[in-house]
Amino acid sequence: MKATLIAILLALVTAAPAFAQSKAPTKPKSEPAPKADPAKRANPCAEYGAGFVQVEGTGTCVQVRGYVRMQGSVR
């Protein structure tokens, strides 16, 4: 039993450097392209009116608006 454990440990210790070296190299991360200045970019949803914006990654234009109402009373 003792000899089996020693053989397994010896096999793991000698195999560890081989596994570490076989790791594939990683690609360097590319920098994202600079975004256009929002003032220079044309609003594709301008034809719908003020306040409409385009949902990123789609051709959908949405407008979010609303109001807040508060009411209170004192006795």
PDB file of N, CA, C, O and CB in Angstrom:
ATOM      1  N   MET A   1       0.832  -1.192   0.000  1.00  0.00           N
ATOM      2  CA  MET A   1       0.000   0.000   0.000  1.00  0.00           C
ATOM      3  C   MET A   1       0.871   1.249   0.000  1.00  0.00           C
ATOM      4  O   MET A   1       0.619   2.179  -0.766  1.00  0.00           O
ATOM      5  CB  MET A   1      -0.944   0.002   1.211  1.00  0.00           C
ATOM      6  N   LYS A   2       1.874   1.280   0.835  1.00  0.00           N
ATOM      7  CA  LYS A   2       2.764   2.414   0.927  1.00  0.00           C
ATOM      8  C   LYS A   2       3.529   2.619  -0.388  1.00  0.00           C
ATOM      9  O   LYS A   2       3.716   3.750  -0.837  1.00  0.00           O
ATOM     10  CB  LYS A   2       3.736   2.224   2.089  1.00  0.00           C
ATOM     11  N   ALA A   3       3.950   1.551  -0.973  1.00  0.00           N
ATOM     12  CA  ALA A   3       4.700   1.622  -2.230  1.00  0.00           C
ATOM     13  C   ALA A   3       3.812   2.154  -3.360  1.00  0.00           C
ATOM     14  O   ALA A   3       4.297   2.879  -4.230  1.00  0.00           O
ATOM     15  CB  ALA A   3       5.264   0.230  -2.601  1.00  0.00           C
ATOM     16  N   THR A   4       2.534   1.808  -3.361  1.00  0.00           N
ATOM     17  CA  THR A   4       1.605   2.271  -4.382  1.00  0.00           C
ATOM     18  C   THR A   4       1.402   3.784  -4.270  1.00  0.00           C
ATOM     19  O   THR A   4       1.412   4.489  -5.280  1.00  0.00           O
ATOM     20  CB  THR A   4       0.257   1.536  -4.257  1.00  0.00           C
ATOM     21  N   LEU A   5       1.220   4.281  -3.045  1.00  0.00           N
ATOM     22  CA  LEU A   5       1.050   5.715  -2.839  1.00  0.00           C
ATOM     23  C   LEU A   5       2.294   6.492  -3.263  1.00  0.00           C
ATOM     24  O   LEU A   5       2.186   7.547  -3.887  1.00  0.00           O
ATOM     25  CB  LEU A   5       0.728   6.002  -1.376  1.00  0.00           C
ATOM     26  N   ILE A   6       3.457   5.980  -2.931  1.00  0.00           N
ATOM     27  CA  ILE A   6       4.700   6.637  -3.315  1.00  0.00           C
ATOM     28  C   ILE A   6       4.835   6.655  -4.834  1.00  0.00           C
ATOM     29  O   ILE A   6       5.278   7.658  -5.393  1.00  0.00           O
ATOM     30  CB  ILE A   6       5.910   5.931  -2.673  1.00  0.00           C
ATOM     31  N   ALA A   7       4.466   5.573  -5.514  1.00  0.00           N
ATOM     32  CA  ALA A   7       4.538   5.512  -6.978  1.00  0.00           C
ATOM     33  C   ALA A   7       3.580   6.512  -7.618  1.00  0.00           C
ATOM     34  O   ALA A   7       3.926   7.150  -8.613  1.00  0.00           O
ATOM     35  CB  ALA A   7       4.222   4.094  -7.473  1.00  0.00           C
ATOM     36  N   ILE A   8       2.382   6.653  -7.058  1.00  0.00           N
ATOM     37  CA  ILE A   8       1.406   7.612  -7.592  1.00  0.00           C
ATOM     38  C   ILE A   8       1.904   9.036  -7.387  1.00  0.00           C
ATOM     39  O   ILE A   8       1.824   9.857  -8.300  1.00  0.00           O
ATOM     40  CB  ILE A   8       0.025   7.425  -6.919  1.00  0.00           C
ATOM     41  N   LEU A   9       2.417   9.337  -6.194  1.00  0.00           N
ATOM     42  CA  LEU A   9       2.945  10.673  -5.925  1.00  0.00           C
ATOM     43  C   LEU A   9       4.124  10.994  -6.834  1.00  0.00           C
ATOM     44  O   LEU A   9       4.228  12.108  -7.348  1.00  0.00           O
ATOM     45  CB  LEU A   9       3.365  10.793  -4.462  1.00  0.00           C
ATOM     46  N   LEU A  10       5.003  10.032  -7.031  1.00  0.00           N
ATOM     47  CA  LEU A  10       6.158  10.240  -7.892  1.00  0.00           C
ATOM     48  C   LEU A  10       5.715  10.497  -9.341  1.00  0.00           C
ATOM     49  O   LEU A  10       6.291  11.341 -10.028  1.00  0.00           O
ATOM     50  CB  LEU A  10       7.101   9.021  -7.824  1.00  0.00           C
ATOM     51  N   ALA A  11       4.707   9.777  -9.794  1.00  0.00           N
ATOM     52  CA  ALA A  11       4.194   9.963 -11.158  1.00  0.00           C
ATOM     53  C   ALA A  11       3.562  11.347 -11.316  1.00  0.00           C
ATOM     54  O   ALA A  11       3.734  11.995 -12.348  1.00  0.00           O
ATOM     55  CB  ALA A  11       3.161   8.867 -11.503  1.00  0.00           C
ATOM     56  N   LEU A  12       2.829  11.800 -10.291  1.00  0.00           N
ATOM     57  CA  LEU A  12       2.201  13.118 -10.355  1.00  0.00           C
ATOM     58  C   LEU A  12       3.238  14.235 -10.346  1.00  0.00           C
ATOM     59  O   LEU A  12       3.106  15.217 -11.077  1.00  0.00           O
ATOM     60  CB  LEU A  12       1.233  13.299  -9.190  1.00  0.00           C
ATOM     61  N   VAL A  13       4.270  14.086  -9.518  1.00  0.00           N
ATOM     62  CA  VAL A  13       5.290  15.117  -9.416  1.00  0.00           C
ATOM     63  C   VAL A  13       6.091  15.217 -10.702  1.00  0.00           C
ATOM     64  O   VAL A  13       6.428  16.321 -11.128  1.00  0.00           O
ATOM     65  CB  VAL A  13       6.215  14.837  -8.240  1.00  0.00           C
ATOM     66  N   THR A  14       6.398  14.115 -11.316  1.00  0.00           N
ATOM     67  CA  THR A  14       7.177  14.157 -12.549  1.00  0.00           C
ATOM     68  C   THR A  14       6.331  14.585 -13.750  1.00  0.00           C
ATOM     69  O   THR A  14       6.879  15.117 -14.716  1.00  0.00           O
ATOM     70  CB  THR A  14       7.799  12.796 -12.815  1.00  0.00           C
ATOM     71  N   ALA A  15       5.018  14.370 -13.718  1.00  0.00           N
ATOM     72  CA  ALA A  15       4.150  14.725 -14.843  1.00  0.00           C
ATOM     73  C   ALA A  15       3.692  16.180 -14.780  1.00  0.00           C
ATOM     74  O   ALA A  15       3.293  16.729 -15.808  1.00  0.00           O
ATOM     75  CB  ALA A  15       2.937  13.808 -14.873  1.00  0.00           C
ATOM     76  N   ALA A  16       3.735  16.823 -13.616  1.00  0.00           N
ATOM     77  CA  ALA A  16       3.240  18.189 -13.462  1.00  0.00           C
ATOM     78  C   ALA A  16       3.939  19.175 -14.399  1.00  0.00           C
ATOM     79  O   ALA A  16       3.245  19.970 -15.032  1.00  0.00           O
ATOM     80  CB  ALA A  16       3.414  18.640 -12.028  1.00  0.00           C
ATOM     81  N   PRO A  17       5.279  19.173 -14.527  1.00  0.00           N
ATOM     82  CA  PRO A  17       5.907  20.127 -15.451  1.00  0.00           C
ATOM     83  C   PRO A  17       5.499  19.902 -16.918  1.00  0.00           C
ATOM     84  O   PRO A  17       5.409  20.854 -17.693  1.00  0.00           O
ATOM     85  CB  PRO A  17       7.422  20.034 -15.327  1.00  0.00           C
ATOM     86  N   ALA A  18       5.258  18.662 -17.284  1.00  0.00           N
ATOM     87  CA  ALA A  18       4.856  18.380 -18.665  1.00  0.00           C
ATOM     88  C   ALA A  18       3.478  18.974 -18.956  1.00  0.00           C
ATOM     89  O   ALA A  18       3.254  19.497 -20.047  1.00  0.00           O
ATOM     90  CB  ALA A  18       4.847  16.858 -18.927  1.00  0.00           C
ATOM     91  N   PHE A  19       2.557  18.901 -17.999  1.00  0.00           N
ATOM     92  CA  PHE A  19       1.233  19.487 -18.184  1.00  0.00           C
ATOM     93  C   PHE A  19       1.309  21.005 -18.209  1.00  0.00           C
ATOM     94  O   PHE A  19       0.579  21.649 -18.963  1.00  0.00           O
ATOM     95  CB  PHE A  19       0.284  19.027 -17.080  1.00  0.00           C
ATOM     96  N   ALA A  20       2.176  21.579 -17.401  1.00  0.00           N
ATOM     97  CA  ALA A  20       2.309  23.039 -17.357  1.00  0.00           C
ATOM     98  C   ALA A  20       2.870  23.577 -18.671  1.00  0.00           C
ATOM     99  O   ALA A  20       2.470  24.657 -19.106  1.00  0.00           O
ATOM    100  CB  ALA A  20       3.214  23.461 -16.186  1.00  0.00           C
ATOM    101  N   GLN A  21       3.774  22.860 -19.308  1.00  0.00           N
ATOM    102  CA  GLN A  21       4.365  23.324 -20.552  1.00  0.00           C
ATOM    103  C   GLN A  21       3.458  23.086 -21.752  1.00  0.00           C
ATOM    104  O   GLN A  21       3.597  23.761 -22.772  1.00  0.00           O
ATOM    105  CB  GLN A  21       5.688  22.647 -20.773  1.00  0.00           C
ATOM    106  N   SER A  22       2.539  22.145 -21.649  1.00  0.00           N
ATOM    107  CA  SER A  22       1.695  21.832 -22.792  1.00  0.00           C
ATOM    108  C   SER A  22       0.518  22.789 -22.943  1.00  0.00           C
ATOM    109  O   SER A  22      -0.275  22.652 -23.876  1.00  0.00           O
ATOM    110  CB  SER A  22       1.186  20.428 -22.675  1.00  0.00           C
ATOM    111  N   LYS A  23       0.396  23.754 -22.038  1.00  0.00           N
ATOM    112  CA  LYS A  23      -0.696  24.708 -22.122  1.00  0.00           C
ATOM    113  C   LYS A  23      -0.519  25.575 -23.368  1.00  0.00           C
ATOM    114  O   LYS A  23       0.568  26.095 -23.620  1.00  0.00           O
ATOM    115  CB  LYS A  23      -0.762  25.583 -20.846  1.00  0.00           C
ATOM    116  N   ALA A  24      -1.580  25.725 -24.135  1.00  0.00           N
ATOM    117  CA  ALA A  24      -1.533  26.494 -25.380  1.00  0.00           C
ATOM    118  C   ALA A  24      -1.340  27.970 -25.064  1.00  0.00           C
ATOM    119  O   ALA A  24      -1.897  28.465 -24.084  1.00  0.00           O
ATOM    120  CB  ALA A  24      -2.823  26.281 -26.211  1.00  0.00           C
ATOM    121  N   PRO A  25      -0.570  28.676 -25.868  1.00  0.00           N
ATOM    122  CA  PRO A  25      -0.386  30.108 -25.621  1.00  0.00           C
ATOM    123  C   PRO A  25      -1.687  30.860 -25.876  1.00  0.00           C
ATOM    124  O   PRO A  25      -2.476  30.480 -26.742  1.00  0.00           O
ATOM    125  CB  PRO A  25       0.744  30.676 -26.510  1.00  0.00           C
ATOM    126  N   THR A  26      -1.901  31.914 -25.126  1.00  0.00           N
ATOM    127  CA  THR A  26      -3.118  32.693 -25.289  1.00  0.00           C
ATOM    128  C   THR A  26      -2.870  33.849 -26.252  1.00  0.00           C
ATOM    129  O   THR A  26      -1.759  34.368 -26.352  1.00  0.00           O
ATOM    130  CB  THR A  26      -3.617  33.216 -23.928  1.00  0.00           C
ATOM    131  N   LYS A  27      -3.923  34.239 -26.953  1.00  0.00           N
ATOM    132  CA  LYS A  27      -3.817  35.349 -27.875  1.00  0.00           C
ATOM    133  C   LYS A  27      -3.819  36.649 -27.088  1.00  0.00           C
ATOM    134  O   LYS A  27      -4.544  36.769 -26.100  1.00  0.00           O
ATOM    135  CB  LYS A  27      -4.963  35.323 -28.907  1.00  0.00           C
ATOM    136  N   PRO A  28      -3.028  37.617 -27.504  1.00  0.00           N
ATOM    137  CA  PRO A  28      -3.068  38.906 -26.814  1.00  0.00           C
ATOM    138  C   PRO A  28      -4.412  39.590 -27.062  1.00  0.00           C
ATOM    139  O   PRO A  28      -4.993  39.484 -28.142  1.00  0.00           O
ATOM    140  CB  PRO A  28      -1.904  39.814 -27.282  1.00  0.00           C
ATOM    141  N   LYS A  29      -4.882  40.283 -26.049  1.00  0.00           N
ATOM    142  CA  LYS A  29      -6.163  40.963 -26.171  1.00  0.00           C
ATOM    143  C   LYS A  29      -6.005  42.179 -27.068  1.00  0.00           C
ATOM    144  O   LYS A  29      -5.073  42.969 -26.917  1.00  0.00           O
ATOM    145  CB  LYS A  29      -6.708  41.373 -24.784  1.00  0.00           C
ATOM    146  N   SER A  30      -6.927  42.310 -27.996  1.00  0.00           N
ATOM    147  CA  SER A  30      -6.878  43.472 -28.874  1.00  0.00           C
ATOM    148  C   SER A  30      -7.649  44.608 -28.216  1.00  0.00           C
ATOM    149  O   SER A  30      -8.611  44.379 -27.482  1.00  0.00           O
ATOM    150  CB  SER A  30      -7.459  43.141 -30.282  1.00  0.00           C
ATOM    151  N   GLU A  31      -7.221  45.820 -28.484  1.00  0.00           N
ATOM    152  CA  GLU A  31      -7.885  46.974 -27.923  1.00  0.00           C
ATOM    153  C   GLU A  31      -9.171  47.250 -28.689  1.00  0.00           C
ATOM    154  O   GLU A  31      -9.209  47.108 -29.911  1.00  0.00           O
ATOM    155  CB  GLU A  31      -6.961  48.198 -27.947  1.00  0.00           C
ATOM    156  N   PRO A  32     -10.231  47.646 -27.973  1.00  0.00           N
ATOM    157  CA  PRO A  32     -11.480  47.949 -28.679  1.00  0.00           C
ATOM    158  C   PRO A  32     -11.325  49.199 -29.533  1.00  0.00           C
ATOM    159  O   PRO A  32     -10.537  50.093 -29.223  1.00  0.00           O
ATOM    160  CB  PRO A  32     -12.637  48.130 -27.682  1.00  0.00           C
ATOM    161  N   ALA A  33     -12.081  49.240 -30.596  1.00  0.00           N
ATOM    162  CA  ALA A  33     -12.041  50.396 -31.494  1.00  0.00           C
ATOM    163  C   ALA A  33     -12.605  51.606 -30.771  1.00  0.00           C
ATOM    164  O   ALA A  33     -13.569  51.473 -30.016  1.00  0.00           O
ATOM    165  CB  ALA A  33     -12.833  50.120 -32.804  1.00  0.00           C
ATOM    166  N   PRO A  34     -12.036  52.767 -30.979  1.00  0.00           N
ATOM    167  CA  PRO A  34     -12.561  53.960 -30.317  1.00  0.00           C
ATOM    168  C   PRO A  34     -13.960  54.285 -30.831  1.00  0.00           C
ATOM    169  O   PRO A  34     -14.239  54.195 -32.026  1.00  0.00           O
ATOM    170  CB  PRO A  34     -11.621  55.158 -30.535  1.00  0.00           C
ATOM    171  N   LYS A  35     -14.821  54.661 -29.907  1.00  0.00           N
ATOM    172  CA  LYS A  35     -16.199  54.981 -30.285  1.00  0.00           C
ATOM    173  C   LYS A  35     -16.267  56.403 -30.820  1.00  0.00           C
ATOM    174  O   LYS A  35     -15.488  57.277 -30.438  1.00  0.00           O
ATOM    175  CB  LYS A  35     -17.159  54.808 -29.081  1.00  0.00           C
ATOM    176  N   ALA A  36     -17.216  56.600 -31.706  1.00  0.00           N
ATOM    177  CA  ALA A  36     -17.404  57.929 -32.281  1.00  0.00           C
ATOM    178  C   ALA A  36     -17.958  58.869 -31.215  1.00  0.00           C
ATOM    179  O   ALA A  36     -18.666  58.444 -30.302  1.00  0.00           O
ATOM    180  CB  ALA A  36     -18.352  57.872 -33.510  1.00  0.00           C
ATOM    181  N   ASP A  37     -17.632  60.131 -31.342  1.00  0.00           N
ATOM    182  CA  ASP A  37     -18.125  61.142 -30.426  1.00  0.00           C
ATOM    183  C   ASP A  37     -19.644  61.218 -30.567  1.00  0.00           C
ATOM    184  O   ASP A  37     -20.151  61.328 -31.683  1.00  0.00           O
ATOM    185  CB  ASP A  37     -17.460  62.526 -30.704  1.00  0.00           C
ATOM    186  N   PRO A  38     -20.388  61.161 -29.441  1.00  0.00           N
ATOM    187  CA  PRO A  38     -21.853  61.183 -29.547  1.00  0.00           C
ATOM    188  C   PRO A  38     -22.379  62.419 -30.258  1.00  0.00           C
ATOM    189  O   PRO A  38     -23.432  62.360 -30.894  1.00  0.00           O
ATOM    190  CB  PRO A  38     -22.468  61.103 -28.173  1.00  0.00           C
ATOM    191  N   ALA A  39     -21.670  63.537 -30.165  1.00  0.00           N
ATOM    192  CA  ALA A  39     -22.147  64.748 -30.835  1.00  0.00           C
ATOM    193  C   ALA A  39     -22.027  64.616 -32.353  1.00  0.00           C
ATOM    194  O   ALA A  39     -22.821  65.205 -33.087  1.00  0.00           O
ATOM    195  CB  ALA A  39     -21.360  65.975 -30.347  1.00  0.00           C
ATOM    196  N   LYS A  40     -21.052  63.857 -32.828  1.00  0.00           N
ATOM    197  CA  LYS A  40     -20.836  63.702 -34.267  1.00  0.00           C
ATOM    198  C   LYS A  40     -21.678  62.575 -34.869  1.00  0.00           C
ATOM    199  O   LYS A  40     -21.898  62.540 -36.079  1.00  0.00           O
ATOM    200  CB  LYS A  40     -19.366  63.442 -34.542  1.00  0.00           C
ATOM    201  N   ARG A  41     -22.143  61.664 -34.032  1.00  0.00           N
ATOM    202  CA  ARG A  41     -22.899  60.519 -34.509  1.00  0.00           C
ATOM    203  C   ARG A  41     -24.339  60.937 -34.839  1.00  0.00           C
ATOM    204  O   ARG A  41     -24.956  61.684 -34.079  1.00  0.00           O
ATOM    205  CB  ARG A  41     -22.887  59.388 -33.456  1.00  0.00           C
ATOM    206  N   ALA A  42     -24.860  60.472 -35.938  1.00  0.00           N
ATOM    207  CA  ALA A  42     -26.235  60.788 -36.324  1.00  0.00           C
ATOM    208  C   ALA A  42     -27.194  59.894 -35.544  1.00  0.00           C
ATOM    209  O   ALA A  42     -26.920  58.712 -35.332  1.00  0.00           O
ATOM    210  CB  ALA A  42     -26.440  60.611 -37.857  1.00  0.00           C
ATOM    211  N   ASN A  43     -28.311  60.461 -35.124  1.00  0.00           N
ATOM    212  CA  ASN A  43     -29.318  59.690 -34.402  1.00  0.00           C
ATOM    213  C   ASN A  43     -30.215  58.988 -35.418  1.00  0.00           C
ATOM    214  O   ASN A  43     -30.964  59.652 -36.135  1.00  0.00           O
ATOM    215  CB  ASN A  43     -30.157  60.606 -33.452  1.00  0.00           C
ATOM    216  N   PRO A  44     -30.154  57.649 -35.495  1.00  0.00           N
ATOM    217  CA  PRO A  44     -30.983  56.955 -36.483  1.00  0.00           C
ATOM    218  C   PRO A  44     -32.466  56.994 -36.149  1.00  0.00           C
ATOM    219  O   PRO A  44     -33.296  56.632 -36.984  1.00  0.00           O
ATOM    220  CB  PRO A  44     -30.539  55.524 -36.605  1.00  0.00           C
ATOM    221  N   CYS A  45     -32.810  57.426 -34.945  1.00  0.00           N
ATOM    222  CA  CYS A  45     -34.214  57.459 -34.538  1.00  0.00           C
ATOM    223  C   CYS A  45     -34.789  58.867 -34.535  1.00  0.00           C
ATOM    224  O   CYS A  45     -35.888  59.082 -34.022  1.00  0.00           O
ATOM    225  CB  CYS A  45     -34.367  56.850 -33.167  1.00  0.00           C
ATOM    226  N   ALA A  46     -34.062  59.833 -35.101  1.00  0.00           N
ATOM    227  CA  ALA A  46     -34.516  61.219 -35.104  1.00  0.00           C
ATOM    228  C   ALA A  46     -35.837  61.386 -35.843  1.00  0.00           C
ATOM    229  O   ALA A  46     -36.604  62.299 -35.536  1.00  0.00           O
ATOM    230  CB  ALA A  46     -33.463  62.108 -35.729  1.00  0.00           C
ATOM    231  N   GLU A  47     -36.110  60.528 -36.801  1.00  0.00           N
ATOM    232  CA  GLU A  47     -37.350  60.650 -37.579  1.00  0.00           C
ATOM    233  C   GLU A  47     -38.588  60.389 -36.735  1.00  0.00           C
ATOM    234  O   GLU A  47     -39.686  60.796 -37.117  1.00  0.00           O
ATOM    235  CB  GLU A  47     -37.327  59.689 -38.754  1.00  0.00           C
ATOM    236  N   TYR A  48     -38.435  59.708 -35.576  1.00  0.00           N
ATOM    237  CA  TYR A  48     -39.574  59.426 -34.697  1.00  0.00           C
ATOM    238  C   TYR A  48     -39.855  60.581 -33.746  1.00  0.00           C
ATOM    239  O   TYR A  48     -40.944  60.662 -33.178  1.00  0.00           O
ATOM    240  CB  TYR A  48     -39.320  58.154 -33.899  1.00  0.00           C
ATOM    241  N   GLY A  49     -38.890  61.474 -33.565  1.00  0.00           N
ATOM    242  CA  GLY A  49     -39.089  62.618 -32.679  1.00  0.00           C
ATOM    243  C   GLY A  49     -38.025  62.669 -31.598  1.00  0.00           C
ATOM    244  O   GLY A  49     -37.140  61.817 -31.514  1.00  0.00           O
ATOM    245  N   ALA A  50     -38.144  63.696 -30.778  1.00  0.00           N
ATOM    246  CA  ALA A  50     -37.156  63.896 -29.715  1.00  0.00           C
ATOM    247  C   ALA A  50     -37.298  62.817 -28.634  1.00  0.00           C
ATOM    248  O   ALA A  50     -38.407  62.401 -28.298  1.00  0.00           O
ATOM    249  CB  ALA A  50     -37.313  65.304 -29.091  1.00  0.00           C
ATOM    250  N   GLY A  51     -36.181  62.383 -28.108  1.00  0.00           N
ATOM    251  CA  GLY A  51     -36.197  61.434 -27.000  1.00  0.00           C
ATOM    252  C   GLY A  51     -36.100  59.975 -27.405  1.00  0.00           C
ATOM    253  O   GLY A  51     -35.952  59.115 -26.537  1.00  0.00           O
ATOM    254  N   PHE A  52     -36.176  59.670 -28.673  1.00  0.00           N
ATOM    255  CA  PHE A  52     -36.052  58.284 -29.115  1.00  0.00           C
ATOM    256  C   PHE A  52     -34.578  57.915 -29.254  1.00  0.00           C
ATOM    257  O   PHE A  52     -33.774  58.696 -29.764  1.00  0.00           O
ATOM    258  CB  PHE A  52     -36.796  58.065 -30.455  1.00  0.00           C
ATOM    259  N   VAL A  53     -34.239  56.723 -28.797  1.00  0.00           N
ATOM    260  CA  VAL A  53     -32.870  56.215 -28.898  1.00  0.00           C
ATOM    261  C   VAL A  53     -32.922  54.804 -29.463  1.00  0.00           C
ATOM    262  O   VAL A  53     -33.931  54.107 -29.357  1.00  0.00           O
ATOM    263  CB  VAL A  53     -32.147  56.235 -27.510  1.00  0.00           C
ATOM    264  N   GLN A  54     -31.820  54.408 -30.058  1.00  0.00           N
ATOM    265  CA  GLN A  54     -31.750  53.073 -30.648  1.00  0.00           C
ATOM    266  C   GLN A  54     -31.210  52.083 -29.621  1.00  0.00           C
ATOM    267  O   GLN A  54     -30.234  52.377 -28.931  1.00  0.00           O
ATOM    268  CB  GLN A  54     -30.863  53.078 -31.919  1.00  0.00           C
ATOM    269  N   VAL A  55     -31.835  50.918 -29.516  1.00  0.00           N
ATOM    270  CA  VAL A  55     -31.360  49.852 -28.649  1.00  0.00           C
ATOM    271  C   VAL A  55     -30.110  49.272 -29.291  1.00  0.00           C
ATOM    272  O   VAL A  55     -30.128  48.883 -30.459  1.00  0.00           O
ATOM    273  CB  VAL A  55     -32.458  48.751 -28.424  1.00  0.00           C
ATOM    274  N   GLU A  56     -29.015  49.213 -28.521  1.00  0.00           N
ATOM    275  CA  GLU A  56     -27.737  48.744 -29.080  1.00  0.00           C
ATOM    276  C   GLU A  56     -27.854  47.330 -29.625  1.00  0.00           C
ATOM    277  O   GLU A  56     -28.457  46.461 -28.996  1.00  0.00           O
ATOM    278  CB  GLU A  56     -26.635  48.797 -28.018  1.00  0.00           C
ATOM    279  N   GLY A  57     -27.285  47.111 -30.777  1.00  0.00           N
ATOM    280  CA  GLY A  57     -27.281  45.795 -31.400  1.00  0.00           C
ATOM    281  C   GLY A  57     -28.548  45.478 -32.178  1.00  0.00           C
ATOM    282  O   GLY A  57     -28.660  44.398 -32.758  1.00  0.00           O
ATOM    283  N   THR A  58     -29.497  46.394 -32.202  1.00  0.00           N
ATOM    284  CA  THR A  58     -30.739  46.156 -32.938  1.00  0.00           C
ATOM    285  C   THR A  58     -31.067  47.384 -33.770  1.00  0.00           C
ATOM    286  O   THR A  58     -30.362  48.391 -33.713  1.00  0.00           O
ATOM    287  CB  THR A  58     -31.910  45.819 -31.973  1.00  0.00           C
ATOM    288  N   GLY A  59     -32.107  47.297 -34.519  1.00  0.00           N
ATOM    289  CA  GLY A  59     -32.593  48.430 -35.287  1.00  0.00           C
ATOM    290  C   GLY A  59     -33.828  49.037 -34.646  1.00  0.00           C
ATOM    291  O   GLY A  59     -34.547  49.799 -35.292  1.00  0.00           O
ATOM    292  N   THR A  60     -34.085  48.713 -33.393  1.00  0.00           N
ATOM    293  CA  THR A  60     -35.287  49.153 -32.696  1.00  0.00           C
ATOM    294  C   THR A  60     -35.071  50.510 -32.030  1.00  0.00           C
ATOM    295  O   THR A  60     -34.042  50.743 -31.396  1.00  0.00           O
ATOM    296  CB  THR A  60     -35.706  48.116 -31.655  1.00  0.00           C
ATOM    297  N   CYS A  61     -36.035  51.386 -32.179  1.00  0.00           N
ATOM    298  CA  CYS A  61     -35.999  52.691 -31.520  1.00  0.00           C
ATOM    299  C   CYS A  61     -37.042  52.710 -30.404  1.00  0.00           C
ATOM    300  O   CYS A  61     -38.182  52.289 -30.600  1.00  0.00           O
ATOM    301  CB  CYS A  61     -36.255  53.845 -32.543  1.00  0.00           C
ATOM    302  N   VAL A  62     -36.641  53.202 -29.235  1.00  0.00           N
ATOM    303  CA  VAL A  62     -37.557  53.261 -28.097  1.00  0.00           C
ATOM    304  C   VAL A  62     -37.485  54.638 -27.459  1.00  0.00           C
ATOM    305  O   VAL A  62     -36.502  55.365 -27.603  1.00  0.00           O
ATOM    306  CB  VAL A  62     -37.225  52.162 -27.058  1.00  0.00           C
ATOM    307  N   GLN A  63     -38.554  54.972 -26.752  1.00  0.00           N
ATOM    308  CA  GLN A  63     -38.599  56.201 -25.978  1.00  0.00           C
ATOM    309  C   GLN A  63     -39.156  55.833 -24.610  1.00  0.00           C
ATOM    310  O   GLN A  63     -40.211  55.206 -24.502  1.00  0.00           O
ATOM    311  CB  GLN A  63     -39.470  57.314 -26.688  1.00  0.00           C
ATOM    312  N   VAL A  64     -38.442  56.226 -23.579  1.00  0.00           N
ATOM    313  CA  VAL A  64     -38.887  55.951 -22.215  1.00  0.00           C
ATOM    314  C   VAL A  64     -39.237  57.293 -21.591  1.00  0.00           C
ATOM    315  O   VAL A  64     -38.414  58.208 -21.546  1.00  0.00           O
ATOM    316  CB  VAL A  64     -37.783  55.186 -21.374  1.00  0.00           C
ATOM    317  N   ARG A  65     -40.441  57.394 -21.122  1.00  0.00           N
ATOM    318  CA  ARG A  65     -40.848  58.612 -20.443  1.00  0.00           C
ATOM    319  C   ARG A  65     -41.952  58.285 -19.458  1.00  0.00           C
ATOM    320  O   ARG A  65     -42.506  57.187 -19.471  1.00  0.00           O
ATOM    321  CB  ARG A  65     -41.311  59.683 -21.450  1.00  0.00           C
ATOM    322  N   GLY A  66     -42.256  59.214 -18.632  1.00  0.00           N
ATOM    323  CA  GLY A  66     -43.280  58.995 -17.625  1.00  0.00           C
ATOM    324  C   GLY A  66     -43.349  60.182 -16.691  1.00  0.00           C
ATOM    325  O   GLY A  66     -42.809  61.247 -16.990  1.00  0.00           O
ATOM    326  N   TYR A  67     -44.009  60.005 -15.565  1.00  0.00           N
ATOM    327  CA  TYR A  67     -44.108  61.077 -14.589  1.00  0.00           C
ATOM    328  C   TYR A  67     -44.215  60.450 -13.209  1.00  0.00           C
ATOM    329  O   TYR A  67     -44.463  59.254 -13.061  1.00  0.00           O
ATOM    330  CB  TYR A  67     -45.326  62.006 -14.884  1.00  0.00           C
ATOM    331  N   VAL A  68     -44.022  61.287 -12.211  1.00  0.00           N
ATOM    332  CA  VAL A  68     -44.111  60.858 -10.823  1.00  0.00           C
ATOM    333  C   VAL A  68     -45.205  61.690 -10.171  1.00  0.00           C
ATOM    334  O   VAL A  68     -45.257  62.909 -10.335  1.00  0.00           O
ATOM    335  CB  VAL A  68     -42.734  61.015 -10.071  1.00  0.00           C
ATOM    336  N   ARG A  69     -46.066  61.024  -9.440  1.00  0.00           N
ATOM    337  CA  ARG A  69     -47.148  61.729  -8.754  1.00  0.00           C
ATOM    338  C   ARG A  69     -47.041  61.430  -7.280  1.00  0.00           C
ATOM    339  O   ARG A  69     -46.891  60.279  -6.871  1.00  0.00           O
ATOM    340  CB  ARG A  69     -48.545  61.318  -9.306  1.00  0.00           C
ATOM    341  N   MET A  70     -47.121  62.494  -6.476  1.00  0.00           N
ATOM    342  CA  MET A  70     -47.071  62.320  -5.020  1.00  0.00           C
ATOM    343  C   MET A  70     -48.285  62.985  -4.414  1.00  0.00           C
ATOM    344  O   MET A  70     -48.767  64.016  -4.884  1.00  0.00           O
ATOM    345  CB  MET A  70     -45.761  62.909  -4.417  1.00  0.00           C
ATOM    346  N   GLN A  71     -48.760  62.360  -3.357  1.00  0.00           N
ATOM    347  CA  GLN A  71     -49.905  62.936  -2.674  1.00  0.00           C
ATOM    348  C   GLN A  71     -49.696  62.726  -1.187  1.00  0.00           C
ATOM    349  O   GLN A  71     -49.229  61.668  -0.765  1.00  0.00           O
ATOM    350  CB  GLN A  71     -51.251  62.302  -3.159  1.00  0.00           C
ATOM    351  N   GLY A  72     -50.024  63.688  -0.422  1.00  0.00           N
ATOM    352  CA  GLY A  72     -49.873  63.558   1.024  1.00  0.00           C
ATOM    353  C   GLY A  72     -50.946  64.341   1.750  1.00  0.00           C
ATOM    354  O   GLY A  72     -51.555  65.258   1.200  1.00  0.00           O
ATOM    355  N   SER A  73     -51.158  63.969   2.969  1.00  0.00           N
ATOM    356  CA  SER A  73     -52.134  64.696   3.787  1.00  0.00           C
ATOM    357  C   SER A  73     -51.685  64.637   5.242  1.00  0.00           C
ATOM    358  O   SER A  73     -50.985  63.709   5.648  1.00  0.00           O
ATOM    359  CB  SER A  73     -53.576  64.101   3.622  1.00  0.00           C
ATOM    360  N   VAL A  74     -52.092  65.627   6.015  1.00  0.00           N
ATOM    361  CA  VAL A  74     -51.739  65.697   7.427  1.00  0.00           C
ATOM    362  C   VAL A  74     -53.029  65.879   8.208  1.00  0.00           C
ATOM    363  O   VAL A  74     -53.886  66.673   7.820  1.00  0.00           O
ATOM    364  CB  VAL A  74     -50.722  66.859   7.717  1.00  0.00           C
ATOM    365  N   ARG A  75     -53.170  65.153   9.301  1.00  0.00           N
ATOM    366  CA  ARG A  75     -54.361  65.310  10.132  1.00  0.00           C
ATOM    367  C   ARG A  75     -54.062  66.134  11.338  1.00  0.00           C
ATOM    368  O   ARG A  75     -54.949  66.374  12.157  1.00  0.00           O
ATOM    369  CB  ARG A  75     -54.911  63.972  10.552  1.00  0.00           C
TER     370      ARG A  75
END
